[in-house]
Amino acid sequence: MSYRRAGDNKMNRLATLAVVLLLTLISAFSVGQADKGSGKVDLTKFSSDELKACFDDAKVCGTDNHWDISDELIGRIPELRSAQLVACFGDWKICGVGEGQASGWPISDELARRGHVHELLVRYWKEPKWAIRGGIEHVAYHFDTPEVTAFMRRVVTERAEDGEDRYWPVNYLAKKCDPVALKELSSGRYRNKGSLQYETSVELFGKCKFRPAIPYLVDTALYDFSFNIVGAAEDSLHALYPDGPKDFDKLEDMQKYFCKRARQEGFKVQCNLK
């Protein structure tokens, strides 16, 4: 037997071992990926306190998926007492979830489902924490009653601090075509709201035929970075100028047309035109 042949055999054995090892690793990885993709940690077996602790230490419940943890905690909101839910507006850690553009309004939705809004409206004027006052506004926003309308109007009139510059009370009243609320919206001060929400506010100018908003629409909203807002502004302007063209070839054509109409009506507008 030659040394070359012996070496070949040795190399063949090493190659075989390498292939076996590679296949073993691939198999283990595939199984792991399958488990990872299909198997989720059963969060229902953990207490709410343990789930809240998971936000800071994934080892507590075995996952760092904050969305899954939040979803589980949101599902437990109906188990909490109303007093606890109201307290959550001031400290999200009590419930494990808060309210915002990403999470929605899970707390106020549940409180609204339970009713008893009158007690919350009374509490509002005695509540020292602005975050809780803001949460009560969210709950009230669910109801279309004379009591809530009067409450929202008082919030706007007295310029109560709620952490959101009274957007929800203003928008609530604007939906009823309240001229004071519509004027507040037309200032553009609430553009910090998400586009999907804010476009519903911009649409109110047309629905309510609120002509004082025309300068804001043609000078600002038509030039917004979000097409949602531009589209809402266009809809409002079509409602305010129903005799105008229904379609335009270019965005610039639409901007120029409504700028011209606004100037003809006597509004002092710039329209960002060069």
Buried (B, 14 or more C-beta within 10 A) or exposed (E): EEEEEEEEEEEEEEEEEEEEEEEEEEEEEEEEEEEEEEEEBEBEEBEBEEBBBBBEEBEBBEBEBEEBBBBBBBEBBEEBEEEEBBBBBBEBEBBBBBBEEEBEBBBBBBBBEEEEBEEBBEEBEEBEEBBBBBBBBBBBBBBEEEEBBEBBBBBBEEEBEBBBBBBBBBBBBBBBBBEEBBBBBBEBEBBEBEBEBBBBBBBBBBBBEBBEBBBBBBBBBBBBEBEBBBBBBBBBBBBBBEEEEEEBEEEEEBBBBBBBBBEEEEBEBEBEEE
